[in-house]
Amino acid sequence: MAVSDTVVTYSWVFLAMYLVMIAGLGYWGWQKTTSQDDYATARGGFGFLALGFAYAATVASGSTFMGMPGMAYDMGFKAGYYALIYPIGAYLGMMLVARITKKVGDEAGSQSIPDFLGDRFRSPTLRLLASFIALFLLFYVMSQVVAAGHMFDTILGLDYEVGIWFAGGLLLLYLTFGGSNADIITDAVQGAIMVGIAILVFVMVLTGWGLDGGISAVNANLEPAQQWDTHTNPDNPTFSSWWAILLLFIAHIGFTAQPHLGNKFFAIKGTQYIKKFMLTAGVAGMVLPLMYLAGALGAANGIEVENADAIVPVLFAETMPAVVAAFLSVAILSAIISTADGLIISVSQIFANDFYRKTYVPWKGGDPSSDEVNQRALLISRIATVVVTVAAVAAVMTPPQYLSIFMWIGIGGIISAYSGPYLVGSLKESTSKTAALVGFVAGFAVYFAIHLGPQMGLYEGLYPYNENPFAATGIGFLVSCFSTFITNKFTEPMPVEDRNEIFRGSTELSDGVVDDD
């Protein structure tokens, strides 16, 4: 369905204003970026409030603002199990690892989560393996580009194929030079706007926007299989059973292990702000998934769309004044961009930091901390930002059906591999390098066997959840954590002097430190 010419006109006006804003913030980020570490982490550069909104905005991607409403448009209120469960798992995981990631990462100078894992376990092998698996973030980047393309198509009248290139240009406008500083400050502004939109959608559903009878009328106007008293569907892989829904929750505990989220912890000014940061991010993050309700409201109003993921902008265009619909739609476009930018920065660091600075330079006998190496890494970061963005856009000329499912091709592999070393290694200081490597490989192998292999067409599904990336990831998460924990029982623990140097910045036991062997 095409929106009115008035909505399109207003949307271009608001987009122009948005361009001016991000260009200005990009320039601000460029002024603050003088080193590779600035570009990669913006280390210690932000307070808890800005970083909390930025983190929440990065977690709540185009999937939250378009994919989940698209699922609710097709599946009804049961999509809420995904929307309302995932932040509980994601922010629980954040609380487990944020402080230790900040403390150890700053002490070691880690510039990415693969780098943090290598520094935490003193394992170049784990750093390299984690870097290769982190390339799966490209699927996540591609899903954000698809969401942006649908928005350009719906509200700005551009063909999808043109819109995705426009979206790529927006990202490069401020990321190439501003790096993490530009990423975080733009995300903070966008995050605050996103919270306002999610609250608005919640109020719209409570009042039965466009219908008579409030939220009960919304439910009554849906197909019986979409109503709120229908919880599972054996024919729907995502909600086939209560066990599948539980695995969806478990999978998201490891969500914070993704490199584009974990590196946000490096940017907070100090560990003393971690609690306030987590509270800000958690509250905002619990509100944002309420966007899924827009899909159910659109279906209840009988709105027809060619692609379910476009239901939010069409709902706004059909039920609100043109100027309001245009503003809200451009704001959602900015929400999509707010995740894509962090993803692109993280992928660029795989090449600049993890492959070049921390792997290639030591292999050739060089000094990773030298000024020459750092300046070259900064140049690689900027070049990689351009290459990754162009590659992601080119790869999605034909969009997938469901963004929320597509992006989990990559997310699931990362969570399944990283969760054991990252979560268990953060909670138990004595975790050995061997245990971390076993958990990493075992978790990814299980995810590949259950989901990724069948999706790649290598063989038929060997397990009932071969079409459910959330359930496959949940199982991979459990295997990774369990195998890390068990292997640690039968391997030599990390020496006390090493763990004190890593976790407390000293090779001597401090007063009150308890050895957890």
N, C-alpha and C positions, 0 to 999 in steps of 0.2 A: 504494500500500500504506500502511495506517495503522500507526503505531507503537503500542506498548502504552501503556495508561493510566499505568503507572508511569514510563515515559520522559517522557510529557507532564508529569506532576506534577513530576518532578525538573527538567525544562526550565524550568518556570515559576519554580521556586525560584532556579535559576542566573540566569535572566533578571532577576529582581528584584535580585539581587546586582549584576548588570551595570549595571542602571539606576542604582543607588546610586553605583557607581564613576564612570560617565560624568557623572552630575549633579555629583559632587564635582569632577571634573576640569574640567567646564564652568565651575563657579564659580571655580576657580583661574584658568582662562583669562580669565574676565570681569574678574577683579581686575588682570590684567596688560594688559588692552586699554583704553587710554585715548585712542588716536588711530586714524585711518584706516590708517596704516601698520602699526600693531600688528595690526589686524584682518586686513589683507590679507596680511602677510608674516611677522609675528612676528620682525622683522629682528634678527639677531644674538642670538636668545634661547635657542639650544639648542646643546649639545655634540654631538660627532660620533656618540656611541653612540646616544643617543635619536633623533637625526635619521636615522641610518643605518637603524635598525629602522623608523622611520616611513616613510622613502622606500620601503623594500622592501615594506612592508605596502600602501602606496598603489599601487605597480606591480602587486602580486599581488592583484587585485580578486576580485569574485565569479566572474569568469571562471576564474581560477586554481583556486579552491576548489570551484566547482560546474560551470562551463561546460566546462573541460577534462576533468574526470572524466566528465562527460556525453558528451563526444565519444569518450573511451576506452571507455565502456560500449557505445556503438554501433559504433565503428570499430576498437577493439582497440589494440594497442601502437603502431600507426602514428601515433596521436594524440600520441605522445611526440615526434615531430618538431616539432610546434608547442610543446609544453610545455618541451622541453629546449633548443630553438634560440632561442626568443624572449628569454630572459634574457641570452644571450650578446650578441645584437644590442643590446638595451636598455641594458645596462651598458657596452658599448663606446661607445655614443652619449653616455651620461652622462659618461664619462671625457673625451670630446672637448670638452664644453661647460660642465661644472660650474664650473671655476675662473673662466673668463672671465665667466660669467653672474653669479657672486657679486661679482666685483670691479667690473665695469662697472655692474651693477644697483645696488649699494650707492652707488657714486659718483654715479650719476644719480638715485637715489631711485626706481627702477623698482618698480612694485607688481604687475606681472604679466608674463608672457612677451610678449604683444602690446605692452605698454608698453616692455619691454626692447628689442624690435625697433625700435620707434619712436625710442627714445633712442639705440640703437646706430648707426642709420643717419641719425639726425636727420631722420626722415621721418614727419610726422603722417599722411600717406596710408597708409604701410605699417602704422602702428599701427591705423588705422581698419579697413583690410582684414583684418588679423590678428584684430581683435576680432570682426568679423562671422563669420569662419570659426571662431573659437573657440566660437561658439554651438552648433557641432556636438557639443560636449561634452554637450549635453542627451541625446543618444543613449546616451552612456556612463553618465550618471546614471540613465537609465531602466533600463539593463541591471542596474545594482546593485540598484535597487528591485525588479525582477523576481526576482533571486536571493534577496533578503530575503523576498519574498512566498512563494516556494517553501519557504524554511526555516520560516517561521511556519506554513504549511500542514502541513508534514511533522512537525515536532517539537512544535508547541504546539497543534495541533488547531484553529487558526483558518483560516477560508476564505481562499484566496489574496487575494480582493478586500479582505478586512478586514486581512490581514497587511501588505499594501503601505502602507496608511494608518498602521498601527502603526509600520512602519519609518520612514515620514516623520516621525512624532512623535518617535521616538528621536533622529533627526538634529537636529531643531529644539530638542530639550531642551538641547543644549550648544553648538550652532553659532551660534545667533542672537546670543548675547551674547559667547561666548568666541572666536569667529573662528578665526584660524590657530593661536593658542596652544592652544586646546582641541583643534583638529584634530590638531596634531602630537603633543601629549602622549598623547592617547588612541590614536593610531596606533602610537606607540612601544610602549606596553604590549601592544596587540593584535598587533603584529608579532612580539614575542618569543614570545607564545603560539602564533601561527601557525607559527613555525619548529618548535616542539615537536611540533605536530600533523603537519606534513609528514614529520618524521623518524619518527614513530610509524607513519604509513601506509607508508613505505618498508620499515620492519622487518616490518610485517604481510605485505607482498607477498613479501619475501625468504623468510619462513617459511611462505608459502602458507596464510595465516590461514583456517581453516575447511576446509582441504583436506589431503590427505596427499601429501607429496612436494615441499614447498617451492615455489619460484618456477616450477620446471618443470611442476608440477601446475597452476599458474595458467595457463600457456601452453597446456598440453594440453587444458584444459577449455574453451577458447575455440573459436569457429568458425574454420575454416581461414583465412578472409579477415581474421580479427582477430589472428592469431598474429604473433609478432615476426619471422618470416622473410618477411612480406608487407609491402612498403614503399610501394608506390604503387597507385593504383586509378584507371583512366581515367574511371570513373563518379563519382568523388568530386572536386569542383572544388578542394578544399583540398590534396589529395595526388595530383593527377592525374599528375604527372611530377616528376622530380628538379629541373627548372627551376622548377616551381611551389614546391617546398620551398625552393630557394635564394632565390627572391623573398620568401618568408615571412621568412627571416633578414634580408634587405636592408631590408624594410619596418620591422623592429624597431630598426634602427640609429637611425632618426628618432623612435623611440617617446618618447624623453626630451624632445622638443620640445613635448609636450603641456603646456598651461598649469598643470595641477594638479601636475605633477612638477617643472617648471622653477622654479616659485616656491618650492619647498622649499630651493633653494640659498641664497636670501636669508636664511633663518632660522639658518644656521650661524654660530657666534660670530665666526669669522674665516677668511680664506683659508688660514691655517696648519694648519687642521684638515681641509682638503678631502681629503687623501690618506687619512686615517684614516676619514673619513666614507665615501669611495668603497669602501674595503676592507670596512667593516662592511655597507654596503648591498649590495655585490656578493656577499659570501659568503651573507648571508641570502637575497638574491634568487635565488641559484642553487639553494638548498634548497627554497624554497616550491613551485616547479612540480612537484616529485615527487608532489604531490597527485593528478596525473592518474592515477597507478597505482591509486588507489582505484576508478576506473571499471572498469578491467580486472579487478580483484579481485572486484568486485560481479558482473560478468558471468560470471566463472569459477565463482562460487558459485551461479549460477542465480537470483540475486535479481531479482525483477520489479518494475518501477516504471512508472507511467503517464508520467512525464516524466523523461527521461534525466538532466537537471540535478539531480534530487533523489537521485541514487544514493548520495552520500556520507552524508547523515544516515540513510538507510535501511540502508546497510551497517553503520554503527555500531549502530543499534537492533537489528539482527538478530544481530549477532555479538559483542556486548559486554554486560557488566552494565548495567542500566538507568541507574544513576547516572553511570557513565563515558560512556555514549552521550549522555546529556543534557548533560553538561559539554562534551564535544567539539563537539556540535552548536551549542550556544550560543556557543562560541568561534568556530566558523565563521561564525555570524551576525555576530559582532563583526568578523570579517575583511572581510565584505562592507561593513559600515558604514564600515570604515577607508578604503576607497576613495571611497565615496559622499561622505563629508564634505569631502575635499579637492577633489573635483569641484565640489561646490556652492559652496564658497568661491571657486573660480576663476571660475565663471560669474557669481557676484555681483559680482566685480571688473570684469567686462566692462561692467556697467552703472554701477557706482559710480566706478571709476577711469578706464577706457578711454573710455567714452562721455561721462560727465559731467565728471570732473575734468580730464582731459587733452585732450578734444576740445571739448565744449560751452563750458566756462569760458573757454579762450583765444579761441574764436570770438566770444564776447560781450565780449572785451576785459578779462576778469577775471584774477586772479592765482591759478593752480592751487595755490600753496603757502600761501595765506592760511589762517588759523585757521578762518574762517567756512566756506570751501570744504571744508576737511578734515573739519570736524564734520558738514557736510551730506553729504559722501561716506560718512562712517561710518554715518549714518542710512540712506542709500540701500543700503549694503552689507547691513545687517540686514533691511531690507524685501525686498531682492532675494533674500536667503537663503530667506525664507519663500515668496515667490512661485515661485522655481525649484523648491523641494522639492514644493510642491503641484502644480505643472504636470507635473513628472516622474511623480509618482504617478498623476495623472489620465490620463496618456497611455498607461499600460501596464495598464489594466484587463483587456485581453486580452494575455497574454504571448506573446513570439516563441518560435520553436522552439529555436534555439540561441543562448545568451547570447553566446558567443565570436564568433559571426558577426554578430549584431545590433549589438553595440557598435562593431564596426569600420566601420559606416556613417559614424559620426562621426569615429572615430580616423583612418581612412584619409584623409579630407579634410584634417584638420589636419596630419598628417605630410607629405602630398604637397605642401602649400603652404608649410609652415614650414621644411622641411629645408634647402633651398638657402640662404636668408638666414641661418638659425640656425647650421647646421654650417659651411658655407663661410665665412660671416661671422665665426665664432669662430676658425677656423683661419687665415684670411687677413685681416689687419687692413685692407688697402687696398681690400677689396671695396666697390664703389660702391653708392650708393642705387639707381641705375637697374638694376644687375645684380640686386640683392635683389628689386626689384619684378618684374623679368622672371621670375626663378626662382620667385617666389611664385605668380604668375599661371599660368605654364606648368605647374608641377607639379599645381596644383589642376585645371586644365583637362583634363589627361590623365586624372587620376583620375575626374573627372566623366564624360568620354567613355567610359571603359572600364567603370566600375562603377556610379557613382551614377545617371547618367541612365537606364540600363536598369532599375535597381532601383526608380526612381521611376515606371517605366512610360512614359517619354517616347519611347522608341524601342526597337527590338530590339537585343540585344547585338551590337556591332560587332567584338568581339574574343573569343578563347577564354576569357579570364579575367573575363568580365562577371559571373560568379557567384562569383568568388573575390576577396573584398576584400583579402586579404593580398597576392596577386600584383599586383592593380591598384595597391595602395599601394606595393609595391616598385618598380614601373615609374614611378609618380608621384614617388617619392623620387629615383630616378636622374635623371629629367628635370629635377626642381627643382634638384638639385645641379649637374648638368652645364650647364644653361642659365645658372645663376648664375655658374659658373666661366668659361664661354665669353664671356658678355656682358661680364664684367669685363675681359676682354682687349681689348675694343673700345670701352670707355667710359672717361671720365676717372676715375681712381682717387680715393678719398677723400684730400683733402689731408693732408700729413704732420702739420701742426699740429692738425688736427681729430682725427686718429686718436690722437695723443699725449694730447690732452685727454680723449678718451673712454677710452682703455685705460690711461693712466698718471696721469690727473688733472692733467696739466700741458700747457701749450701749447708748451713747449720740449722739444727732443730731449734725452733723458737719456743719460748716458755708457753706451755699450755697446748702445744701441738700434740695430737694423739696419732700414733701410728696405727693405721687401720688394718694391718695384716692379721 
